[in-house]
Amino acid sequence: MNSLFKYAVYQNKWLWFHILGGGILAKLALAIFKNGQIAMEIVLLVAVLWEIFEYFKDDVEKIYGSKKRFFLDALGDIAGAALMAFIIIV
């Protein structure tokens, strides 16, 4: 549990960007579709696809030190985007 917060939150340099992106995307999706569930699904889909793209694009073991650390970082990114989307939608 300690490593979860360490790599998903405390040492996650890009978490703020994912939070911002999740909020902006949620606001945009909500304006277009007028449905909170669809907006949330779009944010989650984009966040997950981004992390998959990042996994294949970058040398995650070199950047993060291990695949486990990347997974924890990605989990924090997705959770941050989803949390901000939830705040925007509700």
C-alpha positions as CSV (number, residue, x, y, z in Angstrom):
1,M,0.0,0.0,0.0
2,N,2.9,2.3,0.8
3,S,4.4,1.9,-2.7
4,L,1.0,2.5,-4.3
5,F,0.8,6.0,-2.9
6,K,4.5,6.6,-3.4
7,Y,4.5,5.9,-7.1
8,A,0.9,6.7,-8.0
9,V,0.7,10.0,-6.2
10,Y,3.7,11.4,-4.4
11,Q,6.3,10.8,-7.1
12,N,3.9,11.0,-10.0
13,K,5.2,14.1,-11.9
14,W,2.4,14.0,-14.5
15,L,-0.5,13.4,-12.2
16,W,-1.5,17.1,-12.4
17,F,-1.7,16.9,-16.2
18,H,-4.0,13.9,-16.1
19,I,-6.2,15.6,-13.5
20,L,-6.4,18.7,-15.7
21,G,-7.0,16.6,-18.8
22,G,-9.7,14.5,-17.1
23,G,-11.5,17.7,-16.0
24,I,-11.4,19.3,-19.4
25,L,-12.4,16.2,-21.3
26,A,-15.3,15.6,-18.9
27,K,-16.5,19.1,-19.4
28,L,-16.3,18.8,-23.1
29,A,-17.9,15.4,-23.3
30,L,-20.7,16.6,-20.9
31,A,-21.3,19.6,-23.2
32,I,-21.5,17.4,-26.3
33,F,-23.4,14.4,-25.0
34,K,-25.4,15.9,-22.1
35,N,-24.9,12.6,-20.2
36,G,-22.6,12.2,-17.2
37,Q,-22.2,8.4,-17.7
38,I,-21.1,8.8,-21.3
39,A,-18.7,11.6,-20.3
40,M,-17.2,9.5,-17.5
41,E,-16.8,6.5,-19.9
42,I,-15.0,8.7,-22.4
43,V,-12.6,10.0,-19.8
44,L,-11.8,6.5,-18.6
45,L,-11.4,5.2,-22.1
46,V,-9.1,8.0,-23.1
47,A,-7.0,7.7,-19.9
48,V,-6.6,3.9,-20.3
49,L,-5.8,4.2,-24.0
50,W,-3.2,6.9,-23.2
51,E,-1.5,4.7,-20.7
52,I,-1.4,1.8,-23.1
53,F,0.1,4.1,-25.8
54,E,2.6,5.4,-23.3
55,Y,3.6,1.8,-22.3
56,F,4.4,0.9,-25.9
57,K,5.9,4.2,-26.9
58,D,8.3,4.7,-24.0
59,D,10.9,2.4,-22.4
60,V,9.0,2.2,-19.2
61,E,11.6,0.1,-17.4
62,K,14.2,2.8,-18.1
63,I,11.9,5.7,-17.2
64,Y,10.1,4.3,-14.2
65,G,12.6,1.7,-13.0
66,S,10.3,-1.3,-13.4
67,K,7.0,-2.3,-15.0
68,K,5.4,-2.4,-11.6
69,R,6.3,1.3,-10.9
70,F,4.9,2.2,-14.4
71,F,1.7,0.3,-13.5
72,L,1.3,2.2,-10.2
73,D,2.0,5.5,-12.0
74,A,-0.5,4.7,-14.7
75,L,-3.0,3.7,-12.0
76,G,-2.6,7.1,-10.3
77,D,-2.9,8.9,-13.7
78,I,-6.2,7.1,-14.5
79,A,-7.6,7.6,-11.0
80,G,-6.7,11.3,-11.1
81,A,-8.4,11.8,-14.4
82,A,-11.4,9.8,-13.3
83,L,-11.7,11.7,-9.9
84,M,-11.6,15.1,-11.6
85,A,-14.1,13.9,-14.2
86,F,-16.4,12.8,-11.4
87,I,-16.1,16.1,-9.7
88,I,-16.9,18.0,-12.9
89,I,-19.9,15.7,-13.7
90,V,-21.4,15.7,-10.3
